[in-house]
Amino acid sequence: MALATITFILIFLLIVSGGLLLFYRQAMLQRVSDVVAPRPKRAPLLGTIQQTGSSLGGFVGNLDRIIPKSEQEKTVVNRRMVRAGYRSESAAKVFYGAKVLVPVLLLVVSWISGLLDASPFFALAASLGVGFLLPDFWLGNRIKARQKKIRRGLPDVLDFMVICIEAGLGIDQATARTAQELTVAHPALSDELDVLVLEQRAGRPRADAWRGFAERTDVETVRVLATILIQAEQLGTSISKTLRVHSDSLRTQRRQKIEEQAAKTSVKLVFPLVFFIFPSLFLVVLGPEAIMMAEAFKTVLPH
């Protein structure tokens, strides 16, 4: 019995080895050749894509020289780009380049679709106007979306900071730890807190760093938080209790806002009901009766 078992195992191993040599021979030869004569590795596809994207961004950024702009306008655009989360020096150049490139693309689309031949003045005006304003609308939407993320994630950040402070860390160490731990959950807030921590390490006073944090985000709740922290530091009150109370108030405000939106739903449904649902309902319910009444009047009052 033992001899038969050993024989069966040997035959099974031989069959498996033969199958591996038969089906994976090319892969094994490739591995052996790589070990014996290694080849220089090719550039990864991701690096090629990144190089292409950077070159495209550089091309778009060079188009910003066409648009005349003042220093005040540049300052406003740079502030908006920072609020949208773009801090690189070339972000504003790409933005101005897009204001030149998008109208050209819209003109090409209108020419291909035949709209330029049908109505040249309308197509030209619409392409230039919409193309010039489209980057502004896109940037405004990005700012609103980022501010919404910051507003939603602020209570969680405050709770984590309270835990760190109660564990024995200072406000600066708690801010750095919060920025490190919440990178995945709240990337926008974590990014802003990283900038705040770097400013403090560079020597900027804590009050000025928190005011800069509020100015960069342009969120009212962050402004209130910065004011509360500055006052707590000046008056010597407990920072953990202050943060906990502010976090609870933010959650209460969010709950009240949701309840307010839910209460407005019944009023907002009046217009669809009156203009869309009720006419269809009347047509279905009263339509057959109206046809029957018309047929009855025809029989009673013949021509």
C-alpha positions in Angstrom: 0.0 0.0 0.0 2.8 2.4 0.9 4.7 1.5 -2.3 1.5 2.2 -4.4 1.1 5.6 -2.7 4.7 6.6 -3.3 4.4 5.5 -6.9 1.2 7.6 -7.3 2.8 10.7 -5.9 5.9 10.3 -8.1 3.7 9.9 -11.2 1.6 12.9 -10.2 4.7 15.1 -9.7 6.1 14.0 -13.1 2.8 14.9 -14.8 2.7 18.3 -13.1 6.3 19.0 -14.0 5.8 18.1 -17.6 2.7 20.3 -17.8 4.6 23.3 -16.3 7.5 22.7 -18.8 5.0 22.5 -21.6 2.8 25.5 -20.9 5.3 27.8 -19.1 8.4 27.0 -21.1 8.5 30.5 -22.8 8.2 32.3 -19.5 10.9 30.2 -17.9 13.2 30.8 -20.8 12.5 34.6 -20.5 13.4 34.6 -16.8 16.6 32.6 -17.4 17.7 34.9 -20.2 16.9 38.0 -18.0 19.2 36.6 -15.3 22.0 35.6 -17.7 21.9 38.6 -20.0 19.8 41.4 -18.4 18.4 44.0 -20.8 18.0 47.7 -20.1 14.5 48.4 -18.8 12.2 50.4 -20.9 10.6 53.6 -19.6 7.3 52.9 -17.9 4.1 53.9 -19.5 3.1 56.0 -16.6 6.3 58.1 -16.9 5.5 58.6 -20.6 2.0 59.7 -19.8 3.3 62.1 -17.2 5.8 63.6 -19.6 3.1 64.0 -22.2 0.8 65.7 -19.7 3.6 68.0 -18.5 4.5 69.0 -22.0 0.8 69.6 -22.9 0.5 71.7 -19.7 3.5 73.7 -20.7 2.1 74.3 -24.2 -1.2 75.5 -22.7 0.7 77.6 -20.2 2.6 79.4 -22.9 -0.6 80.7 -24.3 -1.2 82.9 -21.3 0.9 85.6 -22.9 -1.8 86.4 -25.4 -4.2 87.7 -22.7 -3.4 91.1 -21.2 -3.7 91.0 -17.4 -2.9 93.3 -14.5 -1.1 92.4 -11.3 -4.3 92.7 -9.3 -6.0 90.3 -11.6 -3.1 87.9 -11.3 -3.4 88.1 -7.5 -7.1 87.3 -7.6 -6.6 84.4 -10.0 -3.7 82.9 -7.9 -5.9 83.2 -4.8 -8.7 81.3 -6.5 -6.3 78.7 -7.8 -5.1 78.1 -4.2 -8.7 77.8 -3.0 -9.3 75.2 -5.7 -6.3 73.2 -4.5 -3.7 74.2 -7.2 -0.6 75.7 -5.7 1.9 75.2 -8.5 3.4 78.3 -10.2 2.2 77.1 -13.6 -1.5 76.7 -12.5 -2.4 80.3 -13.3 -0.6 80.1 -16.6 -2.5 77.0 -17.6 -5.7 78.7 -16.5 -5.1 81.7 -18.8 -3.9 79.4 -21.6 -7.2 77.5 -21.3 -9.1 80.8 -21.8 -7.3 81.0 -25.1 -7.4 77.4 -26.2 -11.1 76.6 -25.3 -12.6 79.3 -27.6 -10.4 77.9 -30.5 -11.7 74.4 -29.8 -15.3 75.6 -29.7 -14.8 77.3 -33.0 -13.4 74.1 -34.5 -16.3 72.2 -33.2 -18.8 74.7 -34.6 -17.0 74.6 -37.9 -17.1 70.8 -38.0 -20.8 70.6 -37.0 -21.8 73.2 -39.7 -23.0 75.8 -37.2 -20.4 78.3 -38.3 -21.6 78.1 -41.9 -25.3 78.4 -40.9 -24.9 81.3 -38.5 -21.4 82.7 -38.6 -22.0 85.7 -36.2 -23.8 83.7 -33.6 -21.3 80.8 -33.7 -18.4 83.2 -33.5 -19.8 85.2 -30.6 -21.0 82.1 -28.7 -17.7 80.3 -29.1 -15.6 83.2 -28.0 -17.8 84.2 -25.1 -18.6 80.7 -23.8 -15.0 79.6 -24.4 -13.5 82.6 -22.5 -15.9 82.2 -19.5 -15.9 78.4 -19.3 -12.6 78.1 -17.4 -13.9 80.6 -14.9 -17.1 78.5 -14.3 -15.0 75.4 -14.0 -12.7 77.0 -11.5 -15.7 78.2 -9.5 -17.2 74.8 -9.4 -13.8 73.3 -8.2 -13.7 75.9 -5.5 -17.2 75.2 -4.3 -16.6 71.4 -4.4 -13.4 71.7 -2.3 -15.1 74.1 0.2 -17.9 71.6 0.6 -15.4 68.8 1.3 -13.7 71.0 3.9 -17.0 72.0 5.5 -18.1 68.4 5.8 -14.8 67.0 7.1 -14.1 69.8 9.7 -16.1 68.1 12.6 -14.1 64.9 12.1 -10.8 66.8 12.1 -11.8 68.6 15.3 -12.7 65.4 17.0 -9.4 63.9 16.1 -7.6 67.0 17.3 -9.5 66.8 20.6 -8.3 63.1 21.0 -4.7 64.1 20.3 -4.8 67.0 22.8 -6.4 65.0 25.5 -3.7 62.3 24.9 -1.1 64.9 25.9 -0.1 66.5 22.6 0.1 70.3 22.0 -2.1 72.1 19.5 0.7 72.2 16.9 1.6 68.5 17.3 -2.1 67.6 17.3 -2.6 69.5 14.0 0.4 67.8 12.4 -0.8 64.4 13.6 -4.4 65.1 12.3 -3.0 66.1 8.9 -1.0 62.9 8.8 -3.8 60.5 9.8 -6.7 62.0 7.8 -4.9 62.1 4.5 -7.2 59.4 3.0 -10.5 60.3 4.6 -10.3 64.1 4.1 -7.5 64.9 1.6 -8.5 68.6 1.1 -8.4 69.4 4.8 -5.3 67.3 5.3 -3.5 69.3 2.6 -4.5 72.6 4.2 -3.4 71.5 7.6 0.0 70.4 6.1 0.5 73.9 4.8 -0.4 75.3 8.2 2.1 73.1 9.9 4.8 74.0 7.4 4.1 77.7 8.0 4.4 77.3 11.7 7.7 75.3 11.4 9.0 78.1 9.2 8.5 80.6 12.0 5.1 82.1 11.3 3.1 82.9 14.5 0.3 80.5 15.2 -2.4 83.1 15.0 -1.2 84.3 11.6 -1.0 80.7 10.4 -4.6 80.0 11.4 -5.8 83.3 9.8 -4.0 82.3 6.6 -5.7 78.9 6.8 -9.1 80.6 6.9 -8.1 83.0 4.1 -7.0 80.1 1.8 -10.1 78.1 2.3 -12.6 81.0 2.4 -15.0 78.8 4.5 -17.0 80.5 7.2 -16.7 77.6 9.7 -12.9 77.7 9.3 -12.9 81.4 10.0 -14.9 80.8 13.1 -12.5 78.0 14.1 -9.5 80.3 13.7 -11.1 83.0 15.7 -12.0 80.6 18.5 -8.5 79.1 18.7 -6.9 82.6 18.7 -9.2 83.7 21.5 -8.7 80.5 23.5 -4.9 81.0 23.3 -5.1 84.7 24.3 -7.6 84.0 27.2 -6.0 80.8 28.4 -9.1 78.6 28.1 -9.1 74.9 27.5 -8.5 74.2 23.8 -9.9 70.7 23.9 -13.2 71.8 25.3 -13.4 74.7 22.8 -12.8 72.3 19.9 -15.4 69.8 21.2 -18.0 72.5 21.6 -17.3 73.8 18.1 -17.5 70.3 16.6 -20.8 69.7 18.2 -22.1 73.1 17.0 -21.0 72.3 13.4 -22.9 68.9 13.5 -26.0 70.7 14.9 -25.8 73.2 12.1 -25.5 70.5 9.5 -28.5 68.7 11.0 -30.6 71.8 11.0 -29.6 72.6 7.4 -30.7 69.1 6.3 -34.0 69.5 8.2 -34.5 72.8 6.5 -33.9 71.4 3.1 -36.3 68.5 3.9 -39.0 71.0 5.0 -38.6 72.9 1.7 -39.3 69.8 -0.3 -43.1 70.1 0.0 -43.0 73.7 -1.3 -40.7 72.8 -4.2 -43.0 69.9 -5.2 -45.9 72.3 -5.8 -44.7 73.5 -9.2 -44.1 70.1 -10.7 -47.5 68.9 -9.4 -49.4 71.9 -10.9 -47.7 72.1 -14.2 -46.8 68.4 -15.0 -48.6 65.8 -12.8 -52.0 67.4 -12.5 -52.6 68.0 -16.2 -51.6 64.4 -17.0 -53.9 63.1 -14.3 -56.8 65.3 -15.5 -56.2 64.1 -19.0 -56.3 60.4 -18.0 -59.3 60.8 -15.6 -61.5 63.3 -17.5 -60.5 62.6 -21.0 -62.8 59.5 -21.6 -65.7 61.3 -19.9 -65.2 64.3 -22.1 -65.3 62.1 -25.2 -68.4 60.4 -24.0 -70.1 63.7 -23.3 -69.2 65.0 -26.8 -70.7 61.8 -28.4 -73.8 62.2 -26.3 -74.3 65.8 -27.3 -73.9 64.8 -31.0 -76.8 62.3 -30.7 -79.0 64.7 -28.7 -78.4 67.8 -30.9 -78.0 66.5 -34.5 -77.0 69.0 -37.1 
